[in-house]
């Protein structure tokens, strides 16, 4: 048996190969890509022999995606994904100070798969479609987080120089009509001149109901009295508002695009109907759950194992009774 710790970075991998007794056999830094993976295969083959079963090689790495991981799985090695927080805790066994280096982390990862592989999650086992769904679901979620950050920045800018816009749109600052009208009137001067007809068109384009009532409310909010900044400063703020609105609009378009792709792939999976049958789960949430749990049939022993992996199992803390003498 060989145990390999792989501490990866953007351009290289720090590798340590360890035997069953915990003795380091190889410590090396390999480049990313074909050359690096070829050298790693060679180093492993020299120590297990050409006729050995690849499953005798256990590899610990802190990621479960990318061509390097795919190459390790394709070679038949047993690859385990290690959460960086697990690595951090395990590192304290070797260095109480918490000192960190790439080579030291490779050693930690190798020792983890040597002693605790039964506690780690194997990478291999999911279908190609499940991997596609996971990647799309993660990208979709990341864009939603990006949109939220951009909207928060837009709100902060408006609060500093254009509070009338916040009064007009309230919590619906990311709504289609709000972004449309802010692109037309990114400052208080233009907002005062914004006609009821233009507001109505924006609401109709966004598919809103009670358009007349909403239009008057928005116009009243945009024309409400507020303190003003000097003209030049106000124009600088307006420029940043235009930029943020454009980025939010583009992000929303890409979220919609990814959601369509995600829906199509999710519906192709044979287990999609099972996830959609659960209360409160739609296509997006179902895709995230399927992607993160995977579809390997033998990965989880039962419902409790799934709860443990998801972190939803109750955590009990038992303590010995303490007797107090008075």
C-alpha positions as CSV (number, residue, x, y, z in Angstrom):
1,X,0.0,0.0,0.0
2,X,1.1,3.5,-0.8
3,X,-0.3,6.7,0.6
4,X,0.0,10.0,-1.3
5,X,-0.5,13.5,-0.1
6,X,-1.2,16.0,-2.9
7,X,-1.2,19.7,-1.8
8,X,-2.3,21.5,-5.0
9,X,-1.7,25.0,-6.2
10,X,-2.5,26.8,-9.5
11,X,0.7,25.8,-11.2
12,X,2.2,22.9,-9.2
13,X,1.5,20.0,-6.8
14,X,3.6,19.2,-3.7
15,X,3.6,15.5,-3.4
16,X,4.6,13.1,-0.5
17,X,4.5,9.4,-1.0
18,X,4.4,7.4,2.3
19,X,4.5,3.7,3.1
20,X,2.2,1.8,5.5
21,X,4.5,2.5,8.4
22,X,4.3,6.3,7.9
23,X,7.8,6.6,6.4
24,X,8.2,9.3,3.7
25,X,9.5,7.6,0.5
26,X,9.3,10.6,-1.8
27,X,8.9,14.4,-1.4
28,X,8.7,16.3,-4.7
29,X,7.1,19.3,-6.4
30,X,5.5,18.4,-9.7
31,X,4.2,20.8,-12.4
32,X,0.5,21.0,-13.2
33,X,-0.6,19.2,-16.4
34,X,0.5,16.2,-18.5
35,X,4.1,16.3,-17.5
36,X,3.4,16.4,-13.8
37,X,0.8,13.6,-13.8
38,X,3.1,11.5,-15.9
39,X,5.9,11.9,-13.4
40,X,3.6,11.1,-10.5
41,X,2.5,7.8,-12.3
42,X,6.2,7.0,-12.7
43,X,7.0,7.6,-9.0
44,X,4.2,5.4,-7.9
45,X,4.9,2.6,-10.3
46,X,8.6,2.5,-9.1
47,X,7.3,1.7,-5.6
48,X,4.3,-0.6,-6.1
49,X,5.5,-2.5,-9.2
50,X,4.1,-2.7,-12.7
51,X,1.6,-5.5,-11.8
52,X,0.2,-4.0,-8.7
53,X,-3.5,-3.1,-8.3
54,X,-3.9,0.7,-8.6
55,X,-6.4,0.5,-5.7
56,X,-3.4,-0.1,-3.4
57,X,-2.6,3.6,-3.9
58,X,-4.6,6.0,-1.7
59,X,-4.4,9.7,-2.5
60,X,-5.6,12.7,-0.4
61,X,-6.2,16.0,-2.0
62,X,-8.3,19.1,-1.1
63,X,-10.4,19.3,-4.2
64,X,-12.8,17.0,-6.1
65,X,-12.7,18.6,-9.5
66,X,-10.4,19.5,-12.4
67,X,-8.4,17.5,-15.0
68,X,-5.7,16.5,-12.5
69,X,-8.2,14.8,-10.2
70,X,-10.0,13.2,-13.2
71,X,-6.6,11.8,-14.3
72,X,-6.0,10.3,-10.8
73,X,-9.4,8.7,-10.8
74,X,-9.0,7.4,-14.4
75,X,-5.7,5.7,-13.3
76,X,-7.7,3.6,-10.8
77,X,-6.2,5.2,-7.6
78,X,-8.4,5.6,-4.6
79,X,-8.8,9.3,-4.3
80,X,-10.2,11.0,-1.2
81,X,-11.3,14.6,-1.0
82,X,-10.2,16.3,2.2
83,X,-11.9,19.4,3.5
84,X,-9.3,22.1,4.2
85,X,-10.7,22.5,7.8
86,X,-9.9,18.8,8.4
87,X,-6.4,19.3,7.2
88,X,-6.0,22.3,9.5
89,X,-7.1,20.3,12.5
90,X,-5.0,17.3,11.6
91,X,-1.9,19.6,11.1
92,X,-2.0,20.4,14.9
93,X,-0.9,16.8,15.6
94,X,2.4,17.6,14.0
95,X,2.8,21.3,14.7
96,X,1.0,22.8,17.8
97,X,1.9,26.2,16.5
98,X,-0.2,25.7,13.4
99,X,2.8,26.5,11.1
100,X,1.9,25.8,7.5
101,X,3.8,25.0,4.3
102,X,2.9,23.2,1.1
103,X,5.3,20.4,1.8
104,X,4.0,20.0,5.3
105,X,0.4,19.9,4.1
106,X,1.4,17.1,1.6
107,X,2.7,15.1,4.6
108,X,-0.5,15.8,6.5
109,X,-2.7,14.6,3.6
110,X,-0.6,11.5,3.1
111,X,-0.9,10.6,6.8
112,X,-4.6,11.3,6.8
113,X,-5.3,8.8,4.1
114,X,-3.0,6.3,5.8
115,X,-4.7,6.4,9.2
116,X,-8.2,7.8,8.5
117,X,-9.3,6.9,5.0
118,X,-12.4,5.3,6.4
119,X,-13.5,8.7,7.6
120,X,-12.9,10.5,4.3
121,X,-15.1,10.8,1.2
122,X,-13.9,9.1,-2.0
123,X,-14.0,11.2,-5.2
124,X,-14.8,8.4,-7.6
125,X,-18.2,6.9,-8.2
126,X,-20.4,9.7,-9.6
127,X,-21.7,9.6,-13.1
128,X,-20.6,12.1,-15.7
129,X,-24.0,13.7,-15.8
130,X,-23.9,14.2,-12.0
131,X,-20.6,15.9,-12.3
132,X,-22.1,18.2,-15.0
133,X,-25.0,19.1,-12.7
134,X,-22.7,19.8,-9.8
135,X,-20.5,22.2,-11.8
136,X,-23.5,24.0,-13.3
137,X,-25.3,24.3,-9.9
138,X,-22.2,25.7,-8.2
139,X,-21.6,28.2,-11.0
140,X,-25.3,29.2,-10.8
141,X,-25.1,29.7,-7.0
142,X,-21.8,31.7,-7.3
143,X,-23.5,34.1,-9.8
144,X,-26.4,34.6,-7.4
145,X,-23.9,35.5,-4.7
146,X,-22.2,37.9,-7.1
147,X,-25.6,39.6,-7.9
148,X,-26.3,40.0,-4.2
149,X,-22.9,41.7,-3.6
150,X,-23.4,44.0,-6.6
151,X,-26.9,45.0,-5.4
152,X,-25.5,45.7,-1.9
153,X,-22.9,48.0,-3.4
154,X,-25.6,49.7,-5.5
155,X,-27.7,50.3,-2.4
156,X,-24.7,51.7,-0.6
157,X,-24.0,54.2,-3.4
158,X,-27.6,55.3,-3.6
159,X,-27.8,55.8,0.1
160,X,-24.8,58.2,-0.1
161,X,-26.2,60.5,-2.7
162,X,-29.6,59.4,-4.1
163,X,-31.9,58.2,-1.2
164,X,-35.0,59.0,-3.3
165,X,-34.2,55.9,-5.4
166,X,-34.3,53.8,-2.3
167,X,-37.6,55.4,-1.3
168,X,-39.0,54.6,-4.8
169,X,-37.9,51.0,-5.1
170,X,-37.5,49.8,-1.5
171,X,-36.5,46.2,-1.3
172,X,-37.0,45.6,-5.0
173,X,-33.8,47.4,-6.0
174,X,-32.7,44.3,-8.1
175,X,-36.1,44.1,-10.0
176,X,-36.1,44.5,-13.7
177,X,-38.0,47.8,-13.7
178,X,-35.8,49.3,-11.0
179,X,-32.6,48.5,-13.0
180,X,-34.2,49.8,-16.2
181,X,-35.2,53.1,-14.6
182,X,-31.9,53.6,-12.8
183,X,-30.1,53.2,-16.1
184,X,-32.3,56.0,-17.5
185,X,-32.1,58.2,-14.4
186,X,-29.0,57.4,-12.4
187,X,-29.0,60.7,-10.4
188,X,-31.7,62.9,-8.7
189,X,-31.7,65.5,-11.5
190,X,-32.7,63.0,-14.2
191,X,-35.1,61.3,-11.8
192,X,-37.2,64.5,-11.4
193,X,-37.6,64.6,-15.1
194,X,-38.6,61.0,-15.5
195,X,-42.1,60.9,-16.9
196,X,-45.0,58.7,-15.8
197,X,-45.1,57.3,-19.3
198,X,-41.5,56.0,-19.1
199,X,-42.1,54.5,-15.7
200,X,-45.2,52.7,-17.0
201,X,-43.3,51.3,-20.0
202,X,-40.6,49.9,-17.6
203,X,-43.3,48.3,-15.4
204,X,-45.1,46.8,-18.4
205,X,-41.9,45.4,-19.8
206,X,-41.2,43.8,-16.4
207,X,-44.6,42.1,-16.4
208,X,-45.9,43.9,-13.3
209,X,-49.5,44.2,-12.2
210,X,-51.3,47.3,-10.9
211,X,-49.1,49.3,-13.2
212,X,-50.8,52.8,-12.7
213,X,-50.6,52.5,-9.0
214,X,-47.0,51.3,-9.0
215,X,-46.0,54.0,-11.5
216,X,-47.3,56.9,-9.4
217,X,-45.7,55.4,-6.3
218,X,-42.3,55.2,-8.0
219,X,-42.6,58.7,-9.4
220,X,-43.5,60.2,-6.1
221,X,-40.5,58.4,-4.5
222,X,-38.1,59.6,-7.1
223,X,-39.3,63.2,-6.8
224,X,-39.3,63.2,-3.0
225,X,-37.2,65.9,-1.3
226,X,-33.6,65.0,-0.4
227,X,-30.3,66.7,0.4
228,X,-28.0,67.2,-2.7
229,X,-24.3,66.9,-3.2
230,X,-22.3,69.3,-5.4
231,X,-23.0,68.7,-9.1
232,X,-19.6,67.2,-10.0
233,X,-19.7,64.8,-7.1
234,X,-23.2,63.8,-7.9
235,X,-22.2,63.0,-11.5
236,X,-19.4,60.9,-10.3
237,X,-21.8,58.9,-8.2
238,X,-24.2,58.6,-11.2
239,X,-21.3,57.1,-13.3
240,X,-20.8,54.4,-10.7
241,X,-24.5,53.7,-10.5
242,X,-24.6,53.2,-14.3
243,X,-21.7,50.8,-14.1
244,X,-23.2,48.8,-11.3
245,X,-26.6,48.6,-13.0
246,X,-24.9,47.3,-16.2
247,X,-23.0,44.6,-14.2
248,X,-26.2,43.5,-12.4
249,X,-28.2,43.3,-15.6
250,X,-25.4,41.2,-17.2
251,X,-25.2,38.9,-14.1
252,X,-28.9,38.4,-14.1
253,X,-28.9,37.4,-17.8
254,X,-26.1,34.9,-17.1
255,X,-28.0,33.5,-14.1
256,X,-31.0,32.9,-16.3
257,X,-28.8,31.3,-19.0
258,X,-27.2,28.9,-16.4
259,X,-30.6,28.1,-14.9
260,X,-31.9,27.0,-18.3
261,X,-28.8,24.8,-18.9
262,X,-29.1,23.4,-15.4
263,X,-32.8,22.6,-15.8
264,X,-32.1,20.7,-19.0
265,X,-29.3,18.6,-17.6
266,X,-31.1,17.9,-14.3
267,X,-34.2,16.7,-16.1
268,X,-32.0,14.2,-18.1
269,X,-30.9,12.5,-14.8
270,X,-32.9,9.4,-13.9
271,X,-33.1,10.5,-10.2
272,X,-34.5,14.0,-10.9
273,X,-38.1,12.9,-10.4
274,X,-37.2,11.5,-6.9
275,X,-35.7,14.8,-5.9
276,X,-38.6,16.9,-7.3
277,X,-41.0,14.7,-5.3
278,X,-39.6,16.0,-2.0
279,X,-41.6,18.9,-0.4
280,X,-40.1,22.3,-1.1
281,X,-37.5,21.1,-3.7
282,X,-37.6,22.5,-7.2
283,X,-35.2,22.2,-10.1
284,X,-32.5,24.6,-8.8
285,X,-32.4,23.2,-5.2
286,X,-32.8,19.7,-6.5
287,X,-29.8,20.2,-8.8
288,X,-27.7,21.4,-5.9
289,X,-28.7,18.5,-3.7
290,X,-28.0,16.0,-6.4
291,X,-24.7,17.6,-7.3
292,X,-23.4,17.7,-3.8
293,X,-24.5,14.3,-2.7
294,X,-23.6,12.7,-6.1
295,X,-25.2,9.6,-7.5
296,X,-22.8,6.8,-6.6
297,X,-25.1,4.0,-5.5
298,X,-22.8,2.7,-2.7
299,X,-21.5,5.9,-1.2
300,X,-23.9,6.2,1.6
301,X,-24.9,3.2,3.9
302,X,-28.3,4.8,4.7
303,X,-30.2,8.0,5.5
304,X,-28.0,8.6,8.6
305,X,-24.9,8.6,6.5
306,X,-26.4,11.2,4.2
307,X,-27.4,13.4,7.2
308,X,-23.8,13.0,8.6
309,X,-22.3,14.2,5.3
310,X,-24.8,17.1,5.1
311,X,-24.0,18.1,8.6
312,X,-27.6,17.9,9.7
313,X,-27.3,15.1,12.2
314,X,-27.8,16.2,15.8
315,X,-24.5,16.7,17.7
316,X,-24.7,15.4,21.3
317,X,-22.2,16.4,23.9
318,X,-22.0,14.0,26.8
319,X,-20.2,14.9,30.0
320,X,-19.6,13.0,33.3
321,X,-21.6,14.1,36.3
322,X,-19.7,16.3,38.7
323,X,-20.0,15.9,42.4
324,X,-19.6,19.1,44.4
325,X,-18.6,18.8,48.1
326,X,-19.7,21.6,50.4
